[in-house]
Amino acid sequence: MGRIEWAMWANEQALASGLILVTGGIVAVAGQFKGWQFAAYAIAAGVFVCLLEYPRGKRKKGSTMERCGQKYMTAVVKVFGPVTRNYYVRAILHAALAVPAGFLLSTILGTVCLGIASAIYLLAAIRGEEWNPIEQKAPERPQVGGGTIKQPPTMPPPRPPAEVRKMPPSEETGHVNPVPVTVEAE
């Protein structure tokens, strides 16, 4: 049986947690809840988590489906190098970001979800996983014939000799009929 890549689960969990934090924060700020400053913090933390977690990491085996527009955020995440690549750092970062948002009821769900993502990232780090960007592959040549031909032919098809191909065409029909044809009038 294949080995579970925990980082893929943690990435999805953390991205959802960021969105939940932002939603809960907007509700609390718009409603001017008591302690709405924690909600404003939750909005900022949720946006940061979403930006950090939007680019998916490359899987060790198999293919990884890239998110729409991921290549732009991947470049930003790659700039920070080992800080964003190491899952121990992400686990600690998410746990630290979750604590202040836990003081408000509207952001408690996002806090719990971010804590779960932090725990999954810690498990991924213990198992030796690391974030690697998805590199762009060279564009593949389109397949010919509906996928039945794997590679197009490299040799040209056989043709008649050059002197036969260079003969001038006949003026009338293109060839001479050896049998005389007579047309009878009615």
HUFENNOR-V799205 format. One record per pair of residues at least 24 apart in sequence whose C-alpha atoms are under 6 Angstrom apart, sorted by sequence separation. I is the first residue (numbers start at 1). J is the second residue. D is the distance in Angstrom with one decimal. If there is no record, write none. Layout:
I_J_D / I_J_D
This chain:
22_46_5.1 / 94_118_5.5 / 21_46_5.1 / 91_118_4.3 / 18_46_4.0 / 91_121_5.2 / 18_49_5.4 / 91_122_5.4 / 18_50_5.3 / 87_121_5.7 / 88_122_5.9 / 15_50_5.3 / 88_125_5.6 / 15_53_5.6 / 87_125_5.0 / 11_53_6.0 / 86_130_5.8 / 85_130_6.0 / 85_131_4.7 / 42_101_5.4 / 38_101_5.8 / 57_131_5.2 / 58_132_5.4 / 57_132_5.2 / 58_133_5.7 / 57_133_5.3 / 58_134_5.1 / 24_106_4.9 / 24_107_4.8 / 21_107_5.7 / 21_110_4.5 / 20_110_5.0 / 17_110_5.1 / 17_113_5.2 / 17_114_5.2 / 14_114_5.8 / 14_117_5.2 / 13_117_5.4 / 10_117_5.0 / 10_120_5.4 / 10_121_5.7 / 7_124_5.5 / 6_124_5.1
